[in-house]
């Protein structure tokens, strides 16, 4: 997990992402990054 969290619109203090947060993050592509979630995070988002 390099800088995948940096491209998400989630608080830096939130290290444990809930499935809801991951799902919301996956649906909001960041300009210049797109969907930058890792495969592991995508599995958790389901």
C-alpha positions as CSV (number, residue, x, y, z in Angstrom):
1,X,0.0,0.0,0.0
2,X,2.0,2.9,-1.3
3,X,0.1,6.1,-1.7
4,X,-3.3,4.6,-2.4
5,X,-4.8,6.3,0.6
6,X,-3.5,9.7,-0.6
7,X,-5.7,9.6,-3.6
8,X,-8.8,8.9,-1.5
9,X,-10.9,11.7,0.1
10,X,-10.6,10.1,3.5
11,X,-9.1,11.6,6.7
12,X,-5.4,10.8,7.2
13,X,-6.2,9.8,10.8
14,X,-8.6,7.1,9.6
15,X,-6.3,4.1,9.2
16,X,-9.0,1.5,9.5
17,X,-11.3,2.0,6.6
18,X,-14.8,0.7,6.8
19,X,-16.4,-1.0,3.8
20,X,-18.7,2.0,3.4
21,X,-15.7,4.4,3.4
22,X,-13.9,2.2,0.9
23,X,-17.0,2.0,-1.3
24,X,-17.5,5.7,-1.2
25,X,-13.8,6.3,-2.0
26,X,-13.9,3.9,-4.9
27,X,-16.9,5.7,-6.4
28,X,-15.1,9.1,-6.3
29,X,-12.2,9.1,-8.7
30,X,-9.6,11.7,-7.8
31,X,-8.5,14.0,-10.6
32,X,-5.2,12.8,-12.0
33,X,-5.4,9.5,-10.1
34,X,-8.6,7.9,-11.1
35,X,-9.4,4.7,-9.1
36,X,-6.3,4.2,-7.2
37,X,-7.5,1.5,-4.8
38,X,-5.4,-1.6,-4.4
39,X,-6.9,-5.0,-5.3
40,X,-7.0,-5.8,-1.6
41,X,-9.0,-2.6,-0.9
42,X,-11.4,-3.4,-3.7
43,X,-12.1,-6.8,-2.2
44,X,-12.8,-5.2,1.1
45,X,-15.1,-2.7,-0.6
46,X,-17.3,-5.5,-1.8
